[in-house]
Amino acid sequence: MTLRLILTRHAKSSWDDPLMTDHDRPLNKRGRASASALGRFLAAKVYIPDEVVISSSERTRETWELMSREAGFTAEPDFASSLYLAEPDVMLNILKGCSGKTVMLVAHNPGVSYMAQAIVDTPPAMHISDRYPTGATSVVDFDVESWDEITWRSGKLVDFVVPRDLIAAEEQATAKATAA
């Protein structure tokens, strides 16, 4: 059996209000566009989570809501305060407690970046190996029966995307369609 992880860093957040706590910061305009683009990408690729665990922060919640709306996801998310600024070991332990066949985690850096690097057998040379930009999403498959069997370096990277590349491709497609 194959289990799949969709690991997403929240989209770009706003720093407009210096008095707002980090936990309460919403997405900015670019972040909202990025989250929607991620939703379209995930739907087009049929990367559909049946279990979703999200940090309790406002920006991760908003990222999920926009992705979910755009993709038509029906899974009810579990908002986990333990994912807020979590270290990779915490994220792995949360994942080991999951039961879905395709699990989506939406969390924060630096934990997401370190998790993405450490969970795959061979990290790619792309953004995963240096930094994990806002909205970056990895899709990783595991050849196991249960999430509690996964270990570091046990996953196979299936896909990796950053929203700015998705948005650029969408803009190019629109420009070509308009020119035709």
N, C-alpha and C positions, 0 to 999 in steps of 0.2 A: 504494500500500500504506500502511496505517496501522500505526504502532508505538505502543505504550502503555507509559507509565511509571506505576508505583504508588510514590509517594514517601511514606514513613512515618517519623515521628520515633518513637523507642522509647517505650514506655509508662512510666508513673511509676515511678521507682526509689526504693529504700530508702536512707536515710541513717542507719540504726540503729547501724551500727558505724563509729565515727569513725576507727578504725585501718585500715579496709579501703581499698584503693586505688580511685580513681574507676573504673578499667577493670573492676574485679571486683564492683562494686555490682549486686545482683540487683533484680528488681522488688519493689515492696511489694504489699500486698493489693489496693489500688485499681488498680495497674498490671496485675496478673494478670487482674482482672475486665475491664479496658479492652482488653487484648490479645485476650481471648476474644471480647468484643463486636465488635472489629474483624474477627476471623475470620468471625463470623457475617454481618456486613455484607458483606464481600468475597465470600463464597460466595453470598449472596442476590442480589447485583448481578452475579454471574458475572465478577468481576474476578479472573482466575486467572493468576498469573504462570507462565511457563515457564522463566524464568531469575531467580534471586534472588541479590543481593549484599548482604551484611550486615556491618556493623562487627563487629570481633572482640570487642567488650565483652560482658560477661555480660548486661547489661540488653537489648541488641539481640538477642542469641541467644535469650533467654527470651521476648522479645516475638514473635519469629518462631516459636518452637516452639509457643506457645499459639495464635497466629493460625492457623498451619498445621494444628495438630491440630483446631481448631474448624471450619476451612474444608475440611479434607480435601485440602490441597495436596499434590502429589507431587514438585514440583521440589526438587532437592537444592541447598541454599544454598552459596554461596561465601563463606566468612568472610574478609573483607578487613581487615587491620590498617590499611591506608591510608584506610579510611572512618572510623576512630576519630577523632572531633573534626575531620573533614575540612572544608576550605574548599569553597565551591561549584565552583571551577575544578577541583579534584581530583575532585569528584563527577561533574562533566560529563565529564572525561577517562575515568573508570571507565565511565560510561554509553556513551561513544563506542566502547568496546572490547567491548560486549555484542553478542550475536547473536540472542537470543530475540525473539519478536514482542511479548511482554508481559514487561517487566522490573520487578522490585520492588527498590527500594533501601530499607534500614532503617538509619538513621544518627542523628546527634545535631544538636542546636542548638549554635551559631547557623547552622551550615552548611546544614541542611535548610531552615530558614526562608528564608534568602537564596536558596537554589536554587529553592524553590517560587515565590518572587516573580519571579526573573529568567528562569525557563524558559518561563513562559506569556506569550502575546502581550498579554493584558490581565488583570492580577491583580485578583481580586475584592476587595470591601471587607471580606470576612470576616476571620477570624483570620490569614490568610496575610499580609495587609498590615501587621500590627503585630507579632504574635508567633505562633509556631507551637506550640500547646500539646503536652504529651506525648501521644503516640498520634495526633496529627493526621495525616491521610492525604489526599493529593491524587492524583487520577487525571488524567493528562495524555496527550492524543493528539498525535501528530506525523504529518504527511502527507509521509513520506519512505520511501525504500526500505531505508535502512541507518542504524544509530545514529550512524555517523561523519558523517552529514549534518546532525545537529541543531546548532542554534546557540541562543544566548540569545534569548528572546522569540519562539521558533518553535513553541511548544506551545499547544494549546487545552485549557483546563481543562474536564474532563468531570464531575468530582465532587470534593467536598471534605467531609470529615467529621471531627468530634472525638468521642472515645469518650464523654465526659460526655453528649453529645446522644443517642448511641445507647443508653446505659444508661438515661437518663431516658425515652426512648420505649419501651424494653422494660418498664420499671417501670409506665408508664401502661397499656400493653397488658395486663400481668398484672393490674393493679388493675381494669380494665374487665372482663376475663374472669372474675375472681373475683366481681365485683359482679353479673354477669349471671345 
